[in-house]
Amino acid sequence: MNAPRLLRAFALAIAVLAAIDPGWVRMRRDRPLVSVVAGATAADSARAIAVAGALADRATVTAGWLPAADAVVLTGDRLPNAFRHDAPFASVFTLLPSSATPDVRWREVRAPSRARVSERIAIEAYMGYVAVTGDSLELVVRQDGLLLARETVAVQAGRAVQHHTLSVLASDTGSIAFDVSATLTRSNVRTIGSVLVDVHDTPVRVLSHETRPTWFGTFMRRALSADARFNVTSRTTISRTDGSPITVSEGAPPALASLPDPPALDVVVVGAANAMEDRAVDALDRWVRAGGSALLLLDDAPSLRVQRWLDVPGWRRVDQAVAQRATFTAAFGETTAPVTDSATSAAPLLGRQWLIPTRVPAGSERWLQLADSSPVVWSHRIGAGTVIVSGALDAWTFREPARSDFARTWPRIVTEAAARIAPVASITVRPAVAVSGAWREVEVLTRDAAHDTIAATYTLALAAPDSLDATRPLQLHPRGDGRWGAAWRDPSDRIGAQQLVLSSSGQRLTSAPLYTVASTAETNAPHPSVLSALALATGGRVLDTDNLETLGDALDVALAPASRPQPWHPMRSPWWLLPFAGLLLGEWWLRRRAGRP
C-alpha cells in the first residue's frame, strides 16, 4: 500500500470512528470550587491573583466570598465582614505575608467609649508585624490631622505581635475620632486605624459624707471642690444632741439612707468610715450593690460590721519613723486619669501611718501600695458597684505640692471610681468607625437580666448626633443574661456621625456614637486574630506566602477530592477534525506530486 492510500485509510478510519461514536470509562478527579477572598491592601489583592493562577489547574476558582465554595482562601490577616452573617462551613486557608516581607497590621485598636473633657484617654493598640533587622515601629495619634501623640518603639526582626498604649488629651466635647497609624520606619510600611470616643463635660457628682469632722475628709473635700470636673456636695456630722445628729451641709446633699440610685449620684466619699453606724453601712451597701462607687477614708481600724462588709479578716497598723512613699500600681486604671505633671518627683501620697488589711478580699484590686507591696488604697467589688478603701491615715499632713501629689491624687482616684459605675445599660458598636456600606454589629448589655424575656422592653434606633429623634429603628435579638444583639448595614451614601440611642418604655437609657467615612482606607474594623482557630476548626491551614506552591497540596489533603468513573467519548470533541483534515490534505498533496489527479 502506497503512502496516499495509507493516509486515505487513516482518514477513513477516523470518519468511521466519528460515525459510530465509541465510548470508554475512565477515572477522573472532581475539581473543587475555591473562593479566594482578598484582604484590605493592594498586596493582598496581588496575592489573590497569584493564588488564582496557582490553583487554575487544580480547582475552579472564584473571586470573592461564595458560601457554597468547598474551600476559602484568605490573602491577608483579616476576616471578611460576610463571615459575621454567613459562617464558613468550608475549609479556610489563610496566606499571610512572607516572613521576609515587611508588613504591619492592626489586630485591634481599643479606647474607652466615653471620657470626660481634660482627661487622658488611653488608646490601646494591638498589632502584628513582620520587620527586618534595624526596623522600628512609629505609633502616631491624630485628630483631624493634628498630631496628638507620637512614640517610637524598637521591634525585633521577624514576625511578632506588639501591644502598646498611647495617651492623648480629650480637649473638646463631642464624638471625637482619633486616627492611629503604625509605621515600620525602615520599611516604610503603614497601617491606619480609628477609634471613636464620646467626650463630654458632665461633672462628676460627688457626695462627701463625714461621720465626724476629720482633717483627712476636709482636705480631701477641698481638693475635689477646687477641681472644675467635680460637683461636690457635703454633709458633716459635727455633734449629737439626744442621739440626733447635728450636721453642716454644703449644697443639697442627701443622707446615706436616701441616696439616689446611680448614675444620679456618681461617687460617695465617706470620711471617718470606721465610725459608721450599722444602718449607715446597710444603706451604703444597698447603694453600692445597685452599681455605685464609694470611697471609704479610714482614720482607725473599722468596726466589725464594716470589716465583715469588706470581707477583711483583720488590720495591721504600720507606723514609720520616716515618711514612706505610696505609689500607683500597674493595675490602676489609666483610662480616665486626669492630666498630671510627669516631670514632678513628688510621690502620689506620703505618710508615716498606714492601715493595711491582713488579707485583701479575693478579686480585689490594688491602687496604691508601699515599697513592700502593702496595699494602702485598694478596691473591692460588691454587687454591681465598687468600694475603694484608703488606709493612708496621715497623708493629709504631707500634702505640700513639693512633697506629694495629694491634691491631684485624690481627684484622680475619684475620677476612676466614677468611671467604674456600672451603667444601667451599655452599647458596644463594632466597628465604631467604618467605611460607607460596611456591616456593623452592636451588643447591648443591661444590668437587669429579667428584661431578657420581654423583647419589646428595649428599643434601639439610629439618630443624628445630639438628637432625640430616631431616624432608623433596629431590631434587637435577645442573647440571654441581659445581652442583646443587632446587625445592620448603612446605606452607601451615609457619611458622617450618628448615634445609637437605647430606650426603655419611652425613656432614653444611654447612647453610643458611631462614624461613617467615604474613604476605602483601612478604619478601625480590624478583628482579633482568630485565623488559626478558624483554620483548625474548619480543617484548613495558615500558610506563609512563601508556601504558595504547597497550597494546592494542602487543598488536596483537606478536601480529598474523589476520583469518579466518567464516560469518555473522544470523537465528540471537535479536535478530531484536525488530524482528519491533515490526512486528507497530505493524501491530496502526495497524489498531485506524483502527477495523479
Disulfide bonds with the S-S distance in Angstrom:
none
